[in-house]
Amino acid sequence: MDGLDPQRVFALVVGIESYQIHGWSLPGPARDAVRFADWLTGTAGVPQTHVRILLSPLREQDPPAHPAATAENVHRALFEELPERDGDLLWIYWAGHGFLDFRRQLLLPCADATIAFTRHLNLQAALRWWQSANVPGKRFHRVVAVGDTCRVEARTARTLRFGINEPEAGELIPERRQFVLYAARAGEAAKNQADLEAGQFTDTLLKRLDGRPVDQAVEDLADIAGAVRADFQVMRANGTAWQEPQFVISEGWDGSALFGDRWSGRREDTESVPPRPPTLDQDAWSQLGPVLQGQRLPAYSYDAYRWAFEATGCTPPPGNELPGTQLLDVVRDLDSRQGRRLDLPLALPFIRFLAARARKTHASWADEADSWVDRTRERLGAGVIFTPPEPPAEGPALHLRLVPDECNRYWTRMWLYQEEFENIWESSQSLDLPTIRDMLGRQLAVRRSNSPTRIEFHLPYGLLDEPFESWKIPWRGGKMKELGCYYDVVLRCPEERQGPAEAPWYRKWEWLQAQGGRHPQAVREVCDSDVSDYLGSSLQETEPPVVVLAEVTDPMIMDTLDAVLDGGVPIAVWRRPVAGQEGMAEPIRAALTVNPGPIEVHTLPAMLRTARIRRRPLALMWDDPGRIPERQTLTS
């Protein structure tokens, strides 16, 4: 690139702060775009007429200083106007939101994107177009693209409709080489410094470009990118950054081949850039197949996925979900990513975690999985894998089963569960509810050394409208206290789930255990208009949802719970009716003090206890099929 003439350099510079989608405002990208254009037309020496600027700022001037960054304007500039210019180098700079599609292509929403029609630029498709014979003659044999955007998976924003937007590329011209510099690795979010109205990545990059003319900047791009990455390593160490910039070069300026973000053609370049961490070799994949064959996603699969990133010193991808429905899909995803430890493939801690959790119940498989990890680690020369964390301890729980007789009284039995069920009391005759409440109070009073933290009522469907969480139990000094303010109280209907309804119940619980409690599809809100004869069918159609928030009026509560049981949904939250407050119901999320983000499902029992202390009358169904005492007739 010696002697690059600034007069033969052109650029498209885009900064989007204001979108048509509610909640997408992003202070900083428009200012960053102007600063980048200022470097191009200043120190870099590129003529101002060669730089096409598209801006959609939060505070628009009147008249606007530059055209808006709409899909039409982007397309016209990038695919109609600039290809007709006679240049050697094209810069593309884009600041704003960014998403990855299933092929890891970066989708850049335009200012006029909507949820129903998310207009965007597909950066990888655009680069293929510019590397093809679509660009006439020998023009633009070099392209540099800079994206100060997030690279989060588009599937985390499920309401968006990107569709396919890939301009058809002609025959690829190998001599056309491209350099792409991203603000973050795949799956990471890029930090925007809202107080400074600046992207952290652009701010850091411009400091490294400062004072460099365009020919020197382009020649030294790999070194500049490496310096930017080093700056971010320092910022991550002191807690002021979380992302890791990445650069990808299709081919070096001198024609040497490139892999990922490092040179491989020249000794000095290979030695100046740290090596990528190892990935699984063919032997590892061949040996892993039999280990995982026939294995469904086990419990704690998502916990293992998150821990693989944490064990290698980086943040897991946003979205709170696994990248596939099969273990091999998850391993492939991990092997395509990179942690911050340069001596450990992400797949190894993932399998180690699964083996540790499986040891109590599937010891032989755990041995096989551990053996695969050890062999692979030794062969690849990988580093030490930390010991996976122990699962959270499960506190003691007291279970009551109530079986009705013909007189609306109940045969009652109680168990204490701590790793196994222990039968602690059984009625010799059927009892009314006040007597059962008194017997529960006595059992709690005598269990000082091994006091339960949770009370689980196993009930017939017709008792779900009884406010067990509000039962008064004896406390110190003769006081009576509400049960649900001192214990996690959950209601259960396992006897209602026998027969055809049993299979979806088990399937949904298995999905919850594997995917974790923050999956974006785990929770579904149901309102009055959703309640029909077909609601149960809709709920059981797929594994999620596993939680229903019953945002329904009082007359619709029992119909909603009936559909929950029909659909196999194991968890439901609903409001208890309060006299005099009809039509004044607080949304369940607000009562739980949950932000619009995902609910951590596994914390719901504790969250409801907190809500009850705050005088929010909520009830919780929590039906874990793995925690059922022996099934037998209590009247026998």
ROGU-421215 format. One line per field, with one value per residue (C-alpha): x, y, z negated. Coordinates in nm, 3 decimals, padded with zeros to 5 digits, always signed. Layout:
// ROGU-421215
c1 c(X,...)
c2 c(Y,...)
c3 c(Z,...)
END
This chain:
// ROGU-421215
c1 c(+00.000,+00.304,+00.215,-00.162,-00.302,-00.567,-00.730,-00.817,-00.980,-01.356,-01.573,-01.925,-01.966,-02.291,-02.401,-02.748,-02.879,-03.250,-03.447,-03.817,-03.819,-03.922,-03.645,-03.360,-03.229,-02.852,-02.661,-02.315,-02.303,-02.378,-02.106,-01.866,-01.938,-01.864,-01.538,-01.434,-01.517,-01.314,-01.010,-01.057,-01.086,-00.827,-00.508,-00.582,-00.609,-00.918,-01.115,-01.445,-01.633,-01.512,-01.674,-02.047,-02.193,-02.537,-02.655,-02.968,-02.891,-03.114,-03.112,-03.150,-03.043,-03.282,-03.204,-03.019,-02.643,-02.639,-02.893,-03.060,-02.926,-03.233,-03.216,-03.275,-02.992,-02.753,-02.829,-02.794,-02.459,-02.302,-02.429,-02.498,-02.293,-01.962,-01.901,-01.906,-01.623,-01.266,-01.079,-00.832,-00.963,-01.310,-01.367,-01.699,-01.766,-02.091,-02.195,-02.528,-02.706,-02.590,-02.710,-02.572,-02.781,-02.752,-02.455,-02.273,-02.333,-02.355,-02.696,-02.697,-03.048,-03.109,-03.276,-03.612,-03.611,-03.930,-04.013,-04.233,-03.980,-03.629,-03.457,-03.084,-02.748,-02.600,-02.233,-02.089,-02.318,-02.214,-01.846,-01.894,-02.060,-01.764,-01.518,-01.692,-01.697,-01.995,-01.739,-01.616,-01.254,-00.970,-01.137,-01.138,-00.900,-00.896,-01.192,-01.168,-01.486,-01.518,-01.824,-01.877,-02.183,-02.290,-02.266,-02.544,-02.748,-03.059,-03.256,-03.234,-03.458,-03.728,-03.981,-03.756,-03.813,-03.486,-03.571,-03.309,-03.118,-02.820,-02.733,-02.624,-02.246,-02.084,-01.770,-01.530,-01.202,-00.928,-00.705,-00.960,-00.871,-01.071,-01.003,-01.292,-01.254,-01.534,-01.591,-01.669,-01.643,-01.939,-02.200,-02.066,-02.224,-02.025,-02.015,-02.163,-02.053,-02.384,-02.248,-01.975,-02.198,-01.922,-01.867,-01.580,-01.441,-01.444,-01.293,-01.006,-00.955,-00.940,-00.668,-00.461,-00.534,-00.459,-00.178,-00.157,-00.208,-00.428,-00.146,+00.029,-00.297,-00.395,-00.049,-00.040,-00.401,-00.310,-00.075,-00.332,-00.600,-00.364,-00.293,-00.667,-00.715,-00.431,-00.598,-00.918,-00.731,-00.612,-00.963,-01.115,-00.857,-00.956,-01.328,-01.402,-01.467,-01.624,-01.587,-01.291,-01.242,-01.172,-01.025,-01.062,-00.862,-00.947,-00.593,-00.292,-00.194,+00.110,-00.102,-00.022,-00.309,-00.484,-00.672,-00.919,-00.735,-00.367,-00.108,+00.038,+00.250,+00.543,+00.748,+00.757,+00.379,+00.319,+00.545,+00.398,+00.038,-00.057,-00.178,-00.545,-00.641,-00.656,-00.976,-01.077,-00.886,-01.029,-00.939,-01.137,-01.446,-01.420,-01.393,-01.662,-01.931,-01.973,-01.965,-02.257,-02.450,-02.806,-02.757,-03.038,-02.955,-02.899,-02.999,-02.760,-02.663,-02.701,-02.514,-02.231,-02.240,-02.212,-01.937,-01.729,-01.699,-01.642,-01.370,-01.188,-01.215,-01.491,-01.859,-02.110,-02.308,-02.622,-02.957,-02.959,-03.012,-02.825,-02.719,-02.877,-03.102,-02.835,-02.514,-02.305,-02.464,-02.355,-02.001,-01.973,-02.085,-01.829,-01.551,-01.624,-01.580,-01.278,-01.228,-00.960,-00.747,-00.523,-00.457,-00.805,-01.080,-01.422,-01.557,-01.337,-01.475,-01.828,-01.795,-01.609,-01.900,-02.156,-01.949,-01.923,-02.300,-02.375,-02.145,-02.405,-02.668,-02.471,-02.124,-02.020,-02.105,-01.927,-01.613,-01.631,-01.676,-01.394,-01.164,-01.237,-01.154,-00.826,-00.713,-00.802,-00.640,-00.315,-00.301,-00.369,-00.140,-00.431,-00.411,-00.559,-00.938,-01.072,-01.300,-01.665,-01.879,-02.104,-02.479,-02.663,-02.774,-03.141,-03.296,-03.536,-03.896,-04.213,-04.467,-04.838,-05.069,-05.445,-05.677,-06.050,-06.321,-06.690,-06.757,-06.513,-06.262,-05.911,-05.690,-05.356,-04.997,-04.673,-04.314,-03.986,-03.760,-03.383,-03.213,-03.487,-03.843,-03.910,-04.269,-04.327,-04.705,-05.027,-05.385,-05.590,-05.908,-06.008,-05.973,-06.111,-05.879,-05.855,-05.743,-05.485,-05.356,-05.318,-05.131,-04.897,-04.827,-04.738,-04.498,-04.322,-04.297,-04.115,-03.864,-03.617,-03.293,-03.401,-03.658,-03.793,-03.752,-04.035,-04.389,-04.534,-04.908,-05.009,-05.373,-05.670,-05.748,-06.050,-05.832,-05.611,-05.839,-05.768,-05.509,-05.278,-04.998,-05.218,-05.275,-05.193,-04.954,-04.840,-04.531,-04.343,-04.532,-04.866,-04.861,-05.004,-04.812,-04.888,-04.724,-04.621,-04.423,-04.185,-04.167,-04.164,-04.516,-04.596,-04.905,-04.893,-05.129,-04.925,-05.230,-05.405,-05.123,-05.154,-05.245,-05.185,-05.107,-04.805,-04.574,-04.573,-04.525,-04.208,-04.089,-04.128,-03.954,-03.664,-03.635,-03.631,-03.357,-03.142,-03.197,-03.179,-03.423,-03.360,-03.442,-03.632,-03.919,-03.953,-04.232,-04.563,-04.817,-05.182,-05.469,-05.847,-05.856,-05.616,-05.838,-06.034,-06.084,-05.765,-05.531,-05.413,-05.336,-05.139,-04.937,-04.833,-04.736,-04.365,-04.132,-04.158,-04.335,-04.267,-04.417,-04.753,-04.815,-05.195,-05.272,-05.643,-05.943,-06.071,-06.348,-06.091,-05.832,-05.953,-06.007,-05.651,-05.512,-05.713,-05.543,-05.206,-05.263,-05.390,-05.083,-04.831,-04.697,-04.528,-04.525,-04.789,-04.832,-05.165,-05.319,-05.539,-05.868,-05.879,-06.215,-06.268,-05.980,-06.154,-06.022,-05.721,-05.486,-05.115,-04.930,-04.762,-04.420,-04.454,-04.566,-04.255,-04.044,-03.913,-03.777,-03.891,-03.600,-03.624,-03.745,-03.505,-03.750,-03.569,-03.597,-03.979,-04.059,-03.837,-03.963,-04.323,-04.238,-04.086,-04.396,-04.622,-04.417,-04.479,-04.854,-04.885,-05.125,-04.980,-05.004,-04.753,-04.796,-04.461,-04.486,-04.144,-04.194,-03.869,-04.001,-04.305,-04.341,-04.465,-04.804,-05.050,-05.406,-05.406,-05.735,-05.592)
c2 c(+00.000,+00.230,+00.561,+00.540,+00.867,+01.023,+01.156,+00.795,+00.715,+00.723,+00.652,+00.583,+00.699,+00.613,+00.705,+00.621,+00.740,+00.778,+00.472,+00.426,+00.135,+00.241,+00.217,+00.203,+00.557,+00.545,+00.868,+00.880,+00.707,+01.023,+01.215,+00.922,+00.916,+01.288,+01.243,+00.955,+01.163,+01.451,+01.221,+01.107,+01.462,+01.603,+01.418,+01.136,+01.387,+01.247,+01.515,+01.608,+01.542,+01.178,+01.111,+01.026,+01.089,+00.957,+01.062,+01.009,+01.200,+01.229,+01.608,+01.688,+02.024,+02.229,+02.190,+01.857,+01.875,+01.533,+01.294,+01.046,+00.690,+00.530,+00.201,+00.384,+00.631,+00.358,+00.145,+00.437,+00.546,+00.201,+00.020,+00.298,+00.611,+00.494,+00.204,+00.461,+00.661,+00.595,+00.496,+00.250,+00.223,+00.236,+00.295,+00.186,+00.310,+00.225,+00.314,+00.202,-00.122,-00.456,-00.818,-01.149,-01.384,-01.763,-01.749,-01.495,-01.218,-00.871,-00.711,-00.333,-00.186,+00.141,+00.444,+00.357,-00.002,-00.116,-00.429,-00.560,-00.475,-00.438,-00.263,-00.322,-00.356,-00.706,-00.614,-00.947,-00.955,-00.597,-00.688,-00.988,-00.753,-00.514,-00.801,-00.914,-00.809,-00.583,-00.309,-00.221,-00.238,-00.233,+00.010,-00.031,-00.324,-00.255,-00.216,-00.137,-00.175,-00.058,-00.149,+00.014,-00.202,-00.491,-00.839,-01.008,-01.288,-01.170,-01.457,-01.273,-01.005,-01.241,-00.973,-00.823,-00.924,-00.887,-01.111,-01.166,-00.865,-00.993,-00.808,-01.057,-01.068,-01.133,-01.334,-01.279,-01.106,-01.261,-00.953,-00.744,-00.764,-00.657,-00.568,-00.570,-00.435,-00.509,-00.340,-00.676,-01.047,-01.253,-01.264,-00.958,-00.618,-00.302,-00.042,+00.301,+00.579,+00.762,+01.029,+01.115,+01.050,+00.831,+00.466,+00.326,+00.146,+00.447,+00.664,+00.418,+00.365,+00.737,+00.785,+00.523,+00.684,+01.035,+01.196,+00.922,+01.000,+00.758,+00.561,+00.497,+00.413,+00.157,-00.001,-00.039,-00.145,-00.483,-00.315,-00.046,-00.309,-00.505,-00.190,-00.122,-00.479,-00.427,-00.105,-00.300,-00.571,-00.301,-00.155,-00.499,-00.562,-00.243,-00.306,-00.020,-00.240,-00.578,-00.624,-00.747,-00.595,-00.836,-00.784,-01.020,-00.994,-01.196,-01.159,-00.950,-00.640,-00.836,-01.136,-01.358,-01.574,-01.488,-01.698,-01.524,-01.221,-01.309,-01.315,-01.650,-01.564,-01.381,-01.478,-01.132,-01.095,-01.441,-01.365,-01.019,-01.135,-01.383,-01.719,-01.808,-02.065,-02.421,-02.568,-02.932,-03.149,-03.428,-03.693,-03.499,-03.481,-03.850,-03.956,-03.715,-03.853,-04.185,-04.005,-03.780,-04.025,-04.065,-03.808,-03.555,-03.213,-03.290,-03.069,-02.779,-02.767,-02.390,-02.356,-02.555,-02.333,-02.015,-02.162,-02.251,-01.878,-01.783,-02.050,-01.899,-01.544,-01.390,-01.302,-01.548,-01.435,-01.232,-01.398,-01.648,-01.950,-02.243,-02.217,-02.551,-02.836,-03.109,-03.139,-03.153,-02.826,-02.662,-02.799,-02.677,-02.330,-02.324,-02.440,-02.150,-01.897,-01.776,-01.717,-01.494,-01.786,-01.864,-02.220,-02.371,-02.452,-02.363,-02.714,-02.872,-02.690,-02.740,-03.121,-03.120,-02.937,-03.182,-03.476,-03.330,-03.281,-03.628,-03.819,-03.899,-04.033,-04.145,-04.231,-04.440,-04.162,-03.908,-04.125,-04.151,-03.774,-03.692,-03.935,-03.758,-03.420,-03.549,-03.714,-03.411,-03.166,-03.365,-03.406,-03.035,-02.915,-02.722,-02.555,-02.648,-02.664,-02.531,-02.751,-02.685,-02.531,-02.749,-02.721,-02.490,-02.664,-02.756,-02.673,-02.901,-02.897,-03.013,-03.178,-03.216,-03.427,-03.374,-03.639,-03.553,-03.786,-03.766,-03.515,-03.241,-03.347,-03.462,-03.757,-03.595,-03.710,-03.517,-03.585,-03.405,-03.398,-03.354,-03.566,-03.824,-03.834,-03.916,-03.988,-03.778,-03.783,-03.935,-03.872,-04.166,-04.007,-03.741,-03.384,-03.041,-02.762,-02.582,-02.907,-02.967,-02.614,-02.682,-03.008,-02.828,-02.566,-02.843,-03.009,-02.682,-02.605,-02.930,-02.911,-02.662,-02.838,-02.927,-02.661,-02.661,-02.355,-02.449,-02.583,-02.774,-02.850,-03.141,-03.066,-03.153,-02.888,-02.761,-02.647,-02.410,-02.123,-02.181,-01.922,-02.165,-01.907,-01.689,-01.959,-01.834,-02.053,-02.023,-01.809,-01.688,-01.539,-01.678,-01.472,-01.600,-01.531,-01.581,-01.896,-01.736,-01.457,-01.698,-01.992,-02.039,-02.174,-02.351,-02.536,-02.853,-03.078,-03.385,-03.614,-03.394,-03.455,-03.830,-03.984,-03.790,-03.466,-03.627,-03.637,-03.260,-03.187,-03.397,-03.263,-02.899,-02.951,-03.125,-02.828,-02.583,-02.776,-02.791,-02.437,-02.255,-02.015,-01.699,-01.825,-01.551,-01.788,-01.950,-01.720,-01.639,-01.386,-01.485,-01.237,-01.280,-01.276,-01.574,-01.798,-02.040,-02.412,-02.408,-02.241,-02.573,-02.704,-02.389,-02.415,-02.777,-02.731,-02.668,-02.701,-02.334,-02.176,-02.337,-02.049,-01.877,-01.536,-01.526,-01.160,-01.238,-01.112,-01.305,-01.498,-01.633,-01.760,-02.119,-02.158,-02.038,-02.286,-02.564,-02.480,-02.474,-02.832,-02.941,-02.789,-02.950,-02.613,-02.682,-02.327,-02.056,-01.730,-01.562,-01.297,-01.381,-01.190,-00.898,-00.763,-00.402,-00.398,-00.541,-00.381,-00.231,-00.524,-00.452,-00.633,-00.949,-00.839,-00.515,-00.705,-00.921,-00.606,-00.756,-00.531,-00.587,-00.830,-01.207,-01.352,-01.586,-01.874,-02.067,-01.772,-01.745,-01.916,-01.671,-01.378,-01.457,-01.472,-01.122,-01.005,-01.137,-00.952,-00.641,-00.723,-00.841,-01.141,-01.379,-01.758,-01.993,-02.334,-02.512,-02.873,-03.040,-03.399,-03.501,-03.418,-03.641,-03.859,-04.215,-04.237,-04.447,-04.419,-04.251,-04.414,-04.766)
c3 c(+00.000,+00.037,+00.194,+00.147,+00.282,+00.053,+00.371,+00.459,+00.123,+00.073,-00.231,-00.355,-00.714,-00.898,-01.251,-01.383,-01.719,-01.641,-01.526,-01.456,-01.702,-02.053,-02.311,-02.060,-02.111,-02.135,-02.219,-02.064,-01.719,-01.518,-01.701,-01.655,-01.281,-01.253,-01.446,-01.219,-00.910,-01.058,-01.084,-00.723,-00.588,-00.828,-00.912,-00.666,-00.382,-00.208,-00.017,-00.183,+00.140,+00.126,-00.213,-00.207,-00.553,-00.659,-01.005,-01.215,-01.536,-01.840,-01.805,-01.435,-01.295,-01.085,-00.803,-00.855,-00.805,-00.635,-00.480,-00.716,-00.744,-00.588,-00.401,-00.070,-00.128,-00.243,+00.063,+00.304,+00.158,+00.122,+00.431,+00.684,+00.621,+00.472,+00.717,+00.999,+00.844,+00.956,+00.640,+00.491,+00.133,-00.022,-00.392,-00.547,-00.900,-01.082,-01.438,-01.584,-01.668,-01.528,-01.527,-01.402,-01.192,-01.207,-00.967,-01.185,-00.930,-01.082,-01.026,-01.072,-01.119,-00.936,-01.089,-00.930,-01.057,-01.227,-01.424,-01.144,-00.870,-01.009,-00.717,-00.739,-00.571,-00.570,-00.607,-00.494,-00.188,-00.104,-00.134,+00.096,+00.347,+00.331,+00.375,+00.693,+01.056,+00.974,+00.915,+01.264,+01.379,+01.131,+00.895,+00.518,+00.483,+00.107,-00.134,-00.506,-00.716,-01.077,-01.284,-01.624,-01.697,-01.913,-01.760,-01.958,-01.805,-01.621,-01.777,-02.113,-01.957,-01.837,-01.748,-01.478,-01.118,-00.927,-00.634,-00.363,-00.228,-00.032,+00.290,+00.552,+00.588,+00.923,+00.980,+00.690,+00.773,+00.554,+00.588,+00.402,+00.034,-00.268,-00.631,-00.881,-01.233,-01.482,-01.817,-01.980,-01.926,-01.811,-02.087,-02.270,-02.323,-02.248,-02.524,-02.454,-02.687,-02.706,-02.941,-02.689,-02.386,-02.245,-02.166,-02.370,-02.066,-01.831,-02.103,-02.147,-01.774,-01.694,-01.955,-01.769,-01.430,-01.549,-01.352,-01.087,-00.718,-00.529,-00.363,-00.694,-00.871,-00.608,-00.591,-00.971,-01.023,-01.176,-01.424,-01.503,-01.559,-01.783,-01.985,-02.021,-02.149,-02.397,-02.517,-02.579,-02.769,-03.010,-03.037,-03.101,-03.372,-03.554,-03.504,-03.260,-02.954,-02.881,-02.505,-02.300,-01.953,-01.667,-01.324,-01.029,-00.708,-00.401,-00.272,-00.368,-00.173,-00.055,+00.055,-00.245,-00.367,-00.690,-00.942,-01.174,-01.304,-01.272,-00.997,-00.888,-00.588,-00.747,-01.050,-01.204,-01.182,-01.332,-01.626,-01.691,-01.740,-02.017,-01.886,-01.900,-02.161,-02.031,-01.894,-01.893,-01.649,-01.437,-01.698,-01.959,-01.739,-01.645,-02.009,-02.131,-01.899,-02.085,-02.422,-02.328,-02.113,-02.236,-02.512,-02.552,-02.687,-03.057,-03.348,-03.399,-03.029,-03.018,-03.349,-03.191,-02.881,-03.090,-03.305,-02.998,-02.925,-03.288,-03.322,-03.025,-03.155,-02.946,-02.953,-02.804,-02.501,-02.574,-02.531,-02.820,-02.598,-02.451,-02.085,-01.991,-02.097,-02.083,-02.282,-01.964,-01.849,-02.174,-02.145,-01.785,-01.894,-02.175,-01.946,-01.709,-01.989,-02.182,-02.553,-02.699,-02.807,-02.513,-02.627,-02.657,-02.404,-02.544,-02.479,-02.747,-03.055,-02.917,-02.909,-03.243,-03.406,-03.267,-03.389,-03.740,-03.765,-03.624,-03.858,-04.126,-03.888,-03.578,-03.704,-03.404,-03.157,-03.379,-03.374,-02.995,-02.955,-03.198,-03.016,-02.685,-02.842,-02.988,-02.663,-02.453,-02.693,-02.699,-02.322,-02.253,-02.531,-02.681,-03.021,-03.357,-03.389,-03.716,-03.923,-03.830,-04.105,-04.316,-04.251,-04.490,-04.807,-04.826,-05.161,-05.350,-05.229,-05.401,-05.169,-05.249,-05.037,-05.071,-04.924,-04.943,-05.068,-04.984,-05.266,-05.157,-05.419,-05.343,-05.421,-05.493,-05.493,-05.549,-05.438,-05.496,-05.193,-05.215,-04.949,-05.009,-05.140,-05.506,-05.614,-05.930,-05.987,-05.851,-05.957,-06.086,-05.953,-05.708,-05.840,-05.766,-05.655,-05.994,-06.159,-05.886,-05.941,-06.313,-06.248,-06.009,-06.277,-06.527,-06.283,-06.215,-06.588,-06.669,-06.380,-06.519,-06.417,-06.065,-05.992,-05.634,-05.416,-05.181,-05.226,-04.929,-04.921,-04.691,-04.612,-04.395,-04.133,-04.329,-04.621,-04.419,-04.518,-04.889,-05.007,-05.188,-05.187,-05.412,-05.675,-06.024,-06.222,-06.585,-06.640,-06.946,-07.241,-07.126,-06.810,-06.482,-06.159,-05.791,-05.659,-05.327,-05.494,-05.668,-05.424,-05.050,-04.989,-04.663,-04.545,-04.341,-04.144,-04.043,-04.067,-03.810,-03.559,-03.516,-03.183,-02.855,-03.043,-03.212,-02.904,-02.827,-03.199,-03.215,-02.880,-02.985,-03.318,-03.146,-02.907,-03.200,-03.377,-03.063,-02.935,-03.266,-03.424,-03.219,-02.870,-02.681,-02.597,-02.941,-03.062,-02.893,-03.011,-02.964,-02.969,-02.953,-02.574,-02.563,-02.776,-02.560,-02.506,-02.299,-02.550,-02.694,-02.344,-02.268,-02.590,-02.532,-02.167,-02.237,-02.537,-02.632,-02.804,-03.140,-03.339,-03.296,-03.452,-03.478,-03.410,-03.415,-03.603,-03.906,-03.722,-03.473,-03.721,-03.758,-03.382,-03.327,-03.581,-03.419,-03.086,-03.261,-03.380,-03.036,-02.871,-03.106,-03.223,-03.559,-03.700,-03.724,-03.916,-03.978,-04.200,-04.494,-04.487,-04.731,-04.844,-04.742,-04.492,-04.188,-03.867,-04.051,-04.002,-03.991,-03.707,-03.835,-03.712,-03.905,-04.217,-04.184,-04.127,-03.804,-03.529,-03.168,-03.123,-03.175,-03.506,-03.682,-03.708,-03.980,-04.219,-04.191,-04.524,-04.713,-04.503,-04.594,-04.964,-04.932,-04.746,-05.025,-05.285,-05.073,-05.091,-04.730,-04.746,-04.488,-04.459,-04.301,-04.142,-04.131,-04.011,-04.000,-03.870,-04.036,-04.384,-04.432,-04.740,-04.696,-04.529,-04.723,-04.849,-05.189,-05.283,-05.256)
END
